[in-house]
Amino acid sequence: MRRIALILSLLALTLPISAAPRDWKSADGTRSIQGEFLKRDARHVTIRRTDGRVFTLEVAKLHPDDLQWLNQSHPIAGGKPAEPVPDETAVFDTLHFGDDRKTVEKKLKASKAVELSMDETFLGRFGLNGTFRTRQKIGGLHCLLYFDWSDGGLMREVSLQTEPLAASSYSGRIQDSWKELIELLTNLNGKPLQDAEFPKQTDLADGLFLASHLWRLEGGGSALLGTSCEGNQFMVVVRFTQDVIEPIRVP
């Protein structure tokens, strides 16, 4: 996911000092600048850095902690508080490689992109695999979430799997979802490193995942898209893995 940087632009203004310096962080927390609050409007906040230079920052691209401080300390009368921008360094939605199970479950429950596919009382019995799905259909199909964990219980892979369908739907609904997922992942991650044709149904065997597309993730790792078969059921699969996968030749 492309990283959203903290955008700075120099202002040729002379403004009075009005507050003690504080750290202002980018939305993903990787960049910061120290400065005094001077003024704000709905879209920007103006600060004076400790060396006296004056900058304007985009409010929507600030860290959630900074947004909370702004909206509490310097609210806009009659205006709506700025909402945090999505964390584009995340693997999927707000999930990151290295999140523990408790963190993953908390993020999934708070997510606006996924929902429980069963009653929450069954979550403890079945675990996270297959219990959450995308709220919106992709190519006419919901995607279920599955996880792979390190020995220390940290997330190392998350996969999206469309609802399994019979072989008769392979060149129809399955391919439609495959096409829409390609478009979505390309918009998020840029041109794929590997770009192959829709996998042939006859090339799939039970339990086999055949990747047609590969992307490199902004924060490290890879995203693979292809199709899979379990028994006589077929599905589209997207694997987000922390491993750096090199392009492979697809038959």
C-alpha positions as CSV (number, residue, x, y, z in Angstrom):
1,M,0.0,0.0,0.0
2,R,1.5,3.3,-1.1
3,R,2.8,5.4,1.9
4,I,1.0,8.7,2.6
5,A,3.7,11.2,3.4
6,L,3.3,14.3,5.6
7,I,3.1,17.1,3.0
8,L,4.9,20.3,4.0
9,S,4.9,23.7,2.2
10,L,6.8,26.8,3.3
11,L,4.8,29.9,4.0
12,A,6.3,33.4,3.6
13,L,4.4,34.7,6.6
14,T,5.4,36.2,10.0
15,L,3.0,35.0,12.7
16,P,3.1,35.5,16.5
17,I,4.1,32.7,18.8
18,S,1.1,31.2,20.4
19,A,1.9,27.8,21.9
20,A,4.6,25.5,23.1
21,P,6.3,23.3,20.6
22,R,5.0,19.8,20.1
23,D,5.7,16.9,17.7
24,W,3.4,16.6,14.6
25,K,3.4,13.1,13.0
26,S,2.4,11.8,9.6
27,A,-0.6,9.5,9.4
28,D,1.5,6.4,9.5
29,G,3.8,7.8,12.3
30,T,7.0,7.4,10.3
31,R,7.7,11.1,9.9
32,S,7.5,14.0,12.3
33,I,8.2,17.7,12.7
34,Q,8.3,19.8,15.9
35,G,6.6,23.1,16.0
36,E,4.2,25.5,17.7
37,F,0.6,25.6,16.8
38,L,-0.3,29.0,15.2
39,K,-3.7,28.6,13.4
40,R,-5.9,26.1,11.6
41,D,-8.8,25.8,9.2
42,A,-10.8,22.8,8.1
43,R,-8.0,21.5,5.8
44,H,-4.7,22.9,7.2
45,V,-2.9,23.7,10.3
46,T,0.0,26.2,10.5
47,I,2.9,25.7,12.8
48,R,6.2,27.5,13.5
49,R,9.2,25.1,13.7
50,T,11.8,25.6,16.4
51,D,14.2,27.2,13.9
52,G,11.5,29.9,13.2
53,R,10.4,28.6,9.8
54,V,6.6,28.5,9.3
55,F,4.9,25.5,7.7
56,T,1.4,24.4,6.8
57,L,0.4,20.7,7.2
58,E,-2.6,19.0,5.7
59,V,-5.0,18.1,8.6
60,A,-6.3,15.0,6.9
61,K,-2.8,13.5,6.7
62,L,-1.8,14.0,10.3
63,H,-1.5,11.1,12.8
64,P,-4.8,10.3,14.7
65,D,-3.2,11.5,17.9
66,D,-2.6,14.9,16.3
67,L,-6.1,15.0,14.9
68,Q,-7.5,14.3,18.4
69,W,-5.3,17.1,19.9
70,L,-6.4,19.6,17.3
71,N,-10.1,18.8,17.5
72,Q,-10.0,19.0,21.3
73,S,-7.7,22.0,21.7
74,H,-8.6,24.0,18.6
75,P,-12.0,22.8,17.2
76,I,-13.6,24.5,14.2
77,A,-16.9,26.1,15.2
78,G,-19.8,24.4,13.3
79,G,-17.4,22.2,11.4
80,K,-16.9,18.5,11.3
81,P,-13.6,17.2,12.8
82,A,-11.1,15.8,10.2
83,E,-11.1,12.1,9.9
84,P,-7.9,10.0,9.8
85,V,-6.9,8.9,6.3
86,P,-6.5,5.1,5.7
87,D,-3.2,3.6,6.7
88,E,-1.8,2.7,3.3
89,T,1.2,1.0,4.8
90,A,-1.1,-1.7,6.1
91,V,-1.2,-5.1,4.5
92,F,-5.0,-5.3,4.3
93,D,-7.4,-2.8,5.8
94,T,-5.6,-1.9,9.1
95,L,-3.7,-5.2,9.5
96,H,0.1,-5.3,9.6
97,F,2.5,-8.2,9.5
98,G,3.6,-8.8,13.1
99,D,0.3,-8.1,14.6
100,D,-0.6,-10.6,17.3
101,R,-3.9,-12.5,17.4
102,K,-5.5,-10.2,20.0
103,T,-4.6,-7.1,17.9
104,V,-5.8,-8.7,14.7
105,E,-9.2,-9.7,16.3
106,K,-9.6,-6.2,17.7
107,K,-8.8,-4.5,14.4
108,L,-11.2,-6.8,12.5
109,K,-14.1,-6.1,15.0
110,A,-13.5,-2.4,14.5
111,S,-13.1,-2.5,10.8
112,K,-15.5,-0.9,8.3
113,A,-14.3,-3.2,5.5
114,V,-15.0,-6.6,7.0
115,E,-17.7,-8.2,9.2
116,L,-18.3,-11.4,11.1
117,S,-19.8,-14.1,9.0
118,M,-21.2,-15.9,12.0
119,D,-22.5,-15.2,15.5
120,E,-19.7,-13.8,17.7
121,T,-20.3,-16.5,20.3
122,F,-18.7,-19.0,17.9
123,L,-15.6,-17.0,17.4
124,G,-13.8,-18.6,20.3
125,R,-14.7,-22.1,19.0
126,F,-13.7,-21.6,15.4
127,G,-10.9,-19.0,15.7
128,L,-10.3,-16.2,13.1
129,N,-10.0,-18.4,10.0
130,G,-13.1,-18.0,7.8
131,T,-15.1,-16.1,10.4
132,F,-14.7,-12.7,8.9
133,R,-15.6,-11.6,5.4
134,T,-15.6,-8.5,3.3
135,R,-18.7,-6.4,3.8
136,Q,-18.9,-5.6,0.1
137,K,-18.9,-8.2,-2.7
138,I,-16.0,-8.2,-5.1
139,G,-17.1,-9.3,-8.5
140,G,-20.3,-10.5,-7.0
141,L,-18.6,-12.6,-4.3
142,H,-17.8,-12.0,-0.6
143,C,-14.2,-12.8,0.4
144,L,-13.4,-14.7,3.6
145,L,-10.2,-14.0,5.6
146,Y,-7.7,-16.7,6.5
147,F,-4.5,-16.3,8.5
148,D,-1.1,-17.8,8.9
149,W,1.0,-17.2,12.1
150,S,4.6,-17.4,13.1
151,D,5.7,-19.7,15.9
152,G,5.4,-16.7,18.2
153,G,1.8,-16.1,17.3
154,L,2.4,-13.1,15.0
155,M,0.6,-12.6,11.7
156,R,2.8,-13.5,8.8
157,E,0.2,-13.9,6.1
158,V,-3.5,-13.0,5.5
159,S,-5.5,-14.4,2.6
160,L,-8.8,-13.4,1.0
161,Q,-10.7,-16.3,-0.5
162,T,-13.9,-15.8,-2.4
163,E,-16.9,-18.0,-1.6
164,P,-16.3,-21.4,-3.2
165,L,-18.4,-22.2,-6.3
166,A,-18.9,-25.2,-8.5
167,A,-16.9,-25.8,-11.6
168,S,-19.7,-24.5,-13.8
169,S,-19.1,-21.0,-12.3
170,Y,-15.3,-20.9,-13.0
171,S,-15.4,-19.0,-16.3
172,G,-18.3,-16.8,-15.0
173,R,-18.5,-15.5,-11.5
174,I,-15.0,-16.8,-10.5
175,Q,-13.4,-15.0,-13.4
176,D,-15.4,-11.8,-12.8
177,S,-14.2,-11.7,-9.2
178,W,-10.6,-12.4,-10.4
179,K,-10.8,-9.4,-12.8
180,E,-12.2,-7.0,-10.2
181,L,-9.6,-8.0,-7.7
182,I,-6.8,-7.4,-10.3
183,E,-8.1,-3.9,-10.8
184,L,-8.4,-3.2,-7.1
185,L,-4.9,-4.5,-6.3
186,T,-3.4,-2.6,-9.2
187,N,-5.0,0.7,-8.0
188,L,-3.5,0.1,-4.6
189,N,-0.1,-1.3,-5.4
190,G,0.7,-0.2,-9.0
191,K,1.6,-2.4,-12.0
192,P,2.1,-6.0,-11.1
193,L,5.5,-7.7,-11.4
194,Q,3.7,-10.7,-12.8
195,D,0.7,-10.5,-15.1
196,A,-0.6,-13.7,-16.6
197,E,-3.9,-14.9,-18.1
198,F,-6.8,-16.4,-16.1
199,P,-5.6,-19.8,-14.9
200,K,-7.0,-22.7,-16.8
201,Q,-9.5,-24.8,-14.8
202,T,-7.8,-28.0,-16.1
203,D,-4.5,-26.9,-14.6
204,L,-5.9,-26.8,-11.1
205,A,-5.7,-29.8,-8.8
206,D,-7.2,-30.3,-5.4
207,G,-5.5,-28.1,-2.9
208,L,-3.5,-26.2,-5.5
209,F,-3.1,-22.4,-5.6
210,L,-2.1,-21.2,-9.1
211,A,-0.9,-17.5,-9.0
212,S,-1.4,-15.3,-12.1
213,H,-0.4,-11.9,-10.6
214,L,2.2,-10.7,-8.2
215,W,2.7,-7.3,-6.5
216,R,5.4,-6.0,-4.2
217,L,3.9,-4.3,-1.1
218,E,5.0,-0.8,0.0
219,G,5.7,-1.9,3.5
220,G,7.5,-5.1,2.5
221,G,6.3,-8.5,1.4
222,S,4.2,-9.6,-1.5
223,A,0.6,-10.0,-2.7
224,L,-0.3,-12.9,-5.0
225,L,-3.5,-13.4,-6.8
226,G,-4.8,-16.5,-8.5
227,T,-7.3,-19.3,-8.3
228,S,-7.5,-22.4,-6.2
229,C,-9.5,-25.7,-6.0
230,E,-10.7,-27.7,-3.0
231,G,-12.5,-30.8,-4.0
232,N,-15.0,-29.8,-6.7
233,Q,-15.2,-26.2,-5.4
234,F,-13.2,-23.3,-7.0
235,M,-12.3,-19.8,-5.7
236,V,-10.2,-16.7,-6.2
237,V,-7.4,-16.3,-3.7
238,V,-5.3,-13.2,-2.7
239,R,-2.3,-14.0,-0.5
240,F,-0.7,-11.1,1.4
241,T,2.6,-12.6,2.7
242,Q,5.6,-11.0,4.4
243,D,7.8,-13.1,2.2
244,V,9.4,-11.4,-0.8
245,I,8.2,-13.6,-3.7
246,E,9.9,-13.4,-7.1
247,P,7.9,-13.6,-10.3
248,I,7.3,-17.1,-11.5
249,R,6.3,-18.5,-14.8
250,V,2.7,-19.6,-15.0
251,P,1.9,-22.5,-17.3
